[in-house]
Amino acid sequence: MINIQDIIPFMKDGWVAMDENGYYRYFLRKPFIDKEHKVWRTDISCDTCSLKCFDIPLADDWTKSLLKVGGK
């Protein structure tokens, strides 16, 4: 397993969050929770990238998993 904090320094500026199903995704723009589907999303479908290739431990609460990547 790899901690999400160990991957973040290698990512472009954006956002990372875990969906209710336990999968982490990277977003270019700040996502919001889609309560119906229990996932984080943006209004632009090509704005996200799956991080399924990494074995990242689950967050305690997926609704509080949003992390800012880069930026000030």
N, C-alpha and C positions, 0 to 999 in steps of 0.2 A: 504494500500500500504506500501511496505517496500523499503527503499532506498538500492540500490545495495551496497553502502559503508558500510551498517550495516551487510551485509552477508559476505563480503570479509574476515574479520578476522577469520572466521570459515572454510575457504576453504584451500585445499592444494595449494602449489605453482603452478602457471599456469597463465591462461589468461581468461578474461570474456569479451564478446562482445554481442551487440544486432544486430540481422539481420534486414533487411529491413522490414520484416513482424512484427517486434516488439517483437520477442522472444529473450530472453537472453540465452546464452550457455556458458558453462565452457570448456576450452581447456587445455590439458596438455602441448602442444607445442604452440608456437606463431602462430596464424592463419593468413591467408591472405584473401583478399576479392575476392570472385568468382563473377566477374562482370556480367556474364551471368545469374546466379541464384540469385544475390543480397543477398548473405549470406557470413559469415565468415566461413572458413574451413581450414583444414590441409590435408596433403596427406595421413593421416592415419585415416580411418573411425571410429575406436574405440577410437579415441583421444578426443572425445567430450561428454558432458553431458548436457541435457536440464535443464534449470532453470524455466520451465513453471509453476512449482508448487508454485512459488513465484509471488506475484502481484507487479511487479517492474515498476515504472514509465518509460515511454519511454524517450530515449535520444533525444536531439534536432536533431542530425544528426547521423544516424546509422553508417556511414562510419568513424566517429570519436569516436565511443563508446568503442574502445578497451582499456581495463584496465589490468595492470599487477597485479597478486595476489601473495603476499608473496615475498620471495627472497630479495636480497639486491640491 
